[in-house]
Amino acid sequence: MFDPEELEAIRSARTEWEADHVEPTLERFGERKDQFETDTGGRPVKRLYTPNDVSDLEYDEDLGFPGEEPYTRGVYPTGHRGRLWTMRQYAGMGTAAETNERFHYLLDEGQTGLSMAFDLPTQMGYDSDHKMAAGEVGKSGVAIDSLNDMERVFQGIPLDEVSTSMTINAPASVLLAMYIAVGDKQGVDREQLRGTIQNDVLKEYIARNTYIYPPEPSMRIITDIFEFCAAETPNFNTISISGYHIREAGATAAQELAFTLGDGIDYVQAAVDAGLDVDEFAPQLSFFFAAHNNILEEAAKFRAARRMWAKIMDEQFDAEKPASKQLKFHTQTAGSTLTAQQVENNVVRVAYQALAAVLGGTQSLHTNGKDEALSLPTEQSVRTALRTQQILAHESGAADTIDPLAGSYYVESLTDELEAEALDIIDTVDERGGMTQAIDAGWVQRQIQDTAFERQEEIEDGDRIIVGVNEFTVEEEEEVDIEEVSKEQQERQKERVAALRDDRDDGRVDEALIALEGAARGDENLMPYIIDAVKAYATTGEVCDAMRNVFGEHRQGGAM
């Protein structure tokens, strides 16, 4: 892209500039730090970037045009000029009825997509009245014990008019089955169902630990979902391969890239090994990344991710359809950066992180409430978070041109650096047998833990400033209203589960669960059996138990 003689002239001019202007200024005033680095990974940031820092850049090969390989500049030809990102505010609280109320509120306020948060028992495949659910019902999201709860959540919300993201992993097949069943009851054609299930169990073994089954049967369930949805719900994303939780656990931006795409490679390989055609299921894959505070590093990360995935799908899996090579992703602002101290500062953090996601070309976005370091967000903080996206979309100008940071010497250089570092990590993972084996050996977890420990040391030593925490503190914090789930709400949910079991046709439930267990022992696709079970009003726990009886439960260090 650059003439060698011009590059040499720029190098010479820079040397003169440093001697004539920089050195005298440094002697008089110095700089704020001895070393400037990116937010993660200790990557040095130069004082100035010029064309020499991107002299190897080839426009067609490395950038191209939006909607064309290698998709660095975006997967759609018109970017956000044609359609804004989907604004999804993560919601789910207490009971199904309360969540329905919050969903209606958000839709009325201009939200363009729904995003469901589930409580811990649901995430672990337990019913609200199970002993393992004690004290956790409805706390981190909505309790979904049966199709009855799912029907309540979407009461008055036609599923052919919304896109719904469900943050659920180990029991993703069960919650997807319930969503399909609600659509069937509403008379919605399955091809009209739009949304995403997270369904990413590998990152559960890495970062969150809300797994149920061992890796091998978990991968079978995931590939069954791929196959079923390719035929039945072609507009529903079958997985959201998540770097978000990896980053939240302490990973660097490059590690987030490497481990997320590494998980993606294992999922695609598992599906191919199961006999699926890559171009049949790959267009329904999606990704989920975090947006942290360093705006330029985060935007570069998103650009690198698109380019890397296009190459991986082309070179490793011989994908032919353009849609199979397009990395489409949801972004959530970084919960781990939010502070309990001076919670108003979190509004600013979230705004900058959202800007990074939009500059990086995200397809959908969740902006955190300012109070999420303390509790589920209140209605007021959710509205402010949504307004942050709306101001960004309609007032900032950030969405008016595609990939506005392209051509920045710094951003292009940073994009290349992040890609190179992430590819080195992926090569190391490959040497260890792939992500599944590297996770099973605990290697991936140790890399993240070491990074998290180093970051915490920097904060405690004052080398990394967190405003309101280790600098610019106040003596007294203002009281903050927080959202809480009462014991009475938890008890009412347990009563609803008991009432459901009293009213349903137990014979039909038993028949469906026995059939599901039999299918799990064989090699049939499990999704039709799970849908039959939830339509009979088998509970989440009962459906998961039918598969537990066959697959067992995963424990760190092995299955039991």
Steps between C-alpha positions, in 0.01 A plus 500: 500500500795733554788605277839388645658840430218678681536265797871578517426872486253465787759307706755772439253777584400319819863481613533875450171566680613296800833683518363851441172485689449190715831485684499868610139460619586184693794674666273782620179319584547125470199270444231369733647149505826328421308242298157515338322170443167374371241409760591131495801293415761767564518589130713817468333802343738710292509874529404539135385272219575563133458308171820313589309316771263354240737481205416135434126565485333377181160658455325216313652222708492660846206741484281477193155653490212449746304188412798344321782276622688523724217696670742711707285802421169328576274218386234723342553730200321795662601446863288696746387739225260231378389370837605590852623230733236315701465667840465219752475583868569188703191443714359225711403529862315302763194351342378461143227759555751762620727427205207537262427839652865609456503375139188702416655806667822469298315449172288807574820697567643413158699183556524301176581152633444299818774341708412250773697453820432178692544429868773262616276197559366524143855534368594181685190306395327497842139586581427777749395251770818290472726509806785632281286803412460622858553875529574549129155496342450806280812676625726524194216484250161345440407155628375282212374172638270399216332602178241668720765753612619559145144566388465759777826672400379553142137573572390776260831487310463341153815299431489581129550870588799477735850357507586331829841417641512244781810484717479131578756228448483150649116485479489708178323218315219505758447878495518507119238222493275711724546805276409293193198361688380852584537593133303190399222596743492853360473360148838641395676314221828365635687664212388837639661446841801728542754521777794326660572244768840525662545120509878533555598234749877514439524846654301364798785259571742793460338788681148464643458138618125479436535173316301179543629222277854392408655645183424213260120484552490880525654524154248244374209712625650809335544329164143365527383859541706605194339227289145555626504878464655494152186314390231643731604851615747628237483861623585414860868511602586164652795611710658819629864405537588712796819686572311726738528274804859410412586870503299559817706227670814705433620419147678755284348620174727264303412206727132580461544486123706181502295297746167607351595416144672186629169391654335579168746276317420210734124546454529506122729197503261307725212574264702402193609179676131429568439509125353849463576716196689808616307728264169373639561594866782758500280795394308458829808532719544826687748644747486704820776734611565741784563871449744644752623852564786533252295616203761457227625161620145368517408626152820345362411172671162482327658575162766232552236246605312534171814463293624200698169311483471548124847350454430213743176401330656526156834331566412242768145404407474580127182700557358633174197710594588860590263475800708210634804725522334808647559551871185661638512598862316640797682725744442569866669775692737371765337411830840437660596866451198632689566615854286499812670828592364816335253306288422806286847461345378175348270693265812654345684167481205336329471783246865473397478122477186525287680744271781246454247233403330724244831617352594132475182414308296294747170344386330534839583663829412484867596794718528426872305687764710716728395298806587152372801479732242497780191316375266445210450840332209719599251625242661843507854372442379273218339800333822701529696208351258478208508876449880473479460282191233724351712814543794316348285394204321825430718783635867399498562442129697184580259288294490729196795347312629144483814408695594863574836407659629322188820651371610623841866409520458410866177300466621307195829423675313394815263281297800320350669460839191357665448256214863385508497451878168315492619272219811414703276399791278292268813324369596415860148370562525284187827354629308400814234317299246779456286699740309208651819322603671822610199581719486147640867528598432836670751683279255761368369574847854552633583751226196708592560469874859621463384803301228581753748476788743737328223752436385491864858555617522807275182640656612433855843651434343807340662436162155474343258776595135410553315827552311502829673184625872565541502866388251789514306340784238656725454451872128425494311320226146596407233242572383317188160343443546137400274235353440205732314171477304429819459167675126528434567515124721192525236310693230591248717361220538171689124486548448548126724200427301286744170614349626418150584144603153459651317622190687336213461156340771300679460206265581718202799650685640159593459373145685801357786476752544127443515561125758777551716277718483227239605740225791619715622140527492474122611738230179674392474878502378596848319823416165350386486294820581803718227702327250219562598492868465874559168507313381233747603750774793300628709736710845629418647282773314189385617537140859562611479203740393271216826589326697493827390138539680418176784749476590550866624828645831668439738559787831682476746225421242269342139381478303304757 
